[in-house]
Amino acid sequence: MIEVTLLRNNGRLYGFEVLGHADYAPEGQEDILCAAVSVLTENTVNSIERLTGDIPVREEIREEDGYLYFELPKDCSDNAQLLLQSMVYGLTDIQAGYEKHLTIRSKEE
């Protein structure tokens, strides 16, 4: 199962953590669910880094472990907020069809 934890401060998103594999595809085949989550989350990281002035305070990717951690300063820009929220909408849409393979939760600080 893929577990996504959204990092929030006073309701505002400032990062996320993705852990695990969907185990959706049969053995030996590409897992389209893992690919979809990877595309959404990695594109969000790349877009924030290229399109906003926000600089991550921590970023870690371990593809073999199915792990991605991305954290911005808690006072990140509205543009970063927009990109993070867009990612959440995409993940939520995926979760609606694949609840057994993807869970999303928030961690408020």
C-alpha positions in Angstrom: 0.0 0.0 0.0 1.1 3.6 -0.7 0.8 5.9 2.3 0.8 9.6 1.7 1.2 12.0 4.6 0.4 15.6 4.0 2.3 18.0 6.2 0.2 21.0 7.4 0.6 24.0 9.7 -2.5 25.9 10.5 -4.2 24.2 7.7 -1.6 25.2 5.1 0.3 22.5 3.2 4.1 22.7 3.4 5.2 19.3 2.4 4.4 15.6 2.1 5.8 12.1 2.5 5.1 9.1 0.3 6.0 5.6 1.4 5.4 2.2 0.0 4.3 0.4 -3.2 0.7 -0.1 -4.4 1.2 -3.8 -5.3 -1.5 -3.4 -7.8 0.0 -4.9 -10.9 0.5 -8.7 -11.3 4.1 -10.0 -10.8 6.5 -8.9 -13.5 4.3 -6.1 -14.9 4.6 -2.3 -14.5 2.4 -1.0 -11.7 0.4 1.9 -13.2 -0.8 2.9 -9.8 2.7 3.5 -8.5 3.5 5.3 -11.7 0.6 7.6 -11.4 1.4 8.5 -7.8 5.1 9.0 -8.7 4.3 11.3 -11.6 2.0 13.5 -9.5 4.4 13.8 -6.5 7.6 14.2 -8.5 6.0 16.7 -10.9 4.9 18.7 -7.9 8.4 18.8 -6.5 9.9 19.7 -9.9 7.3 22.4 -10.5 7.8 24.0 -7.1 11.5 24.1 -7.5 11.3 25.5 -11.1 8.3 27.8 -10.9 8.4 29.3 -7.4 11.1 30.9 -5.3 10.6 28.4 -2.6 13.6 26.3 -1.5 13.0 22.9 0.2 14.3 22.5 3.8 14.4 18.8 3.2 14.1 16.6 0.1 14.8 12.9 0.0 14.0 10.3 -2.7 14.7 6.6 -2.5 13.0 5.0 -5.5 13.9 1.5 -4.5 12.1 1.9 -1.2 9.2 3.7 -2.7 10.0 6.8 -0.6 9.7 10.5 -1.2 9.9 13.2 1.4 9.5 16.9 0.5 9.3 19.7 3.0 9.2 23.5 2.4 9.4 26.2 5.0 6.0 26.5 6.8 5.6 30.0 5.4 6.0 28.9 1.7 4.5 30.9 -1.1 0.9 30.9 -2.3 2.2 29.5 -5.6 3.7 26.5 -3.8 0.4 26.1 -1.9 -1.5 26.0 -5.2 0.9 23.3 -6.7 0.7 21.2 -3.5 -3.1 21.4 -3.5 -3.3 20.4 -7.1 -1.3 17.3 -6.2 -3.7 16.5 -3.4 -6.6 16.7 -5.7 -5.0 14.3 -8.1 -4.1 11.9 -5.3 -7.6 12.1 -3.9 -9.0 11.2 -7.3 -6.7 8.2 -7.5 -7.6 7.1 -4.0 -11.3 7.2 -4.8 -10.8 4.3 -7.2 -8.1 2.4 -5.4 -8.7 2.6 -1.7 -7.0 -0.7 -1.0 -3.8 0.5 -2.5 -3.5 4.2 -1.5 -4.2 6.0 1.7 -3.9 9.7 2.4 -3.7 11.4 5.8 -2.7 14.8 7.2 -0.3 15.6 9.9 -0.9 18.9 11.5 1.8 20.8 13.4 
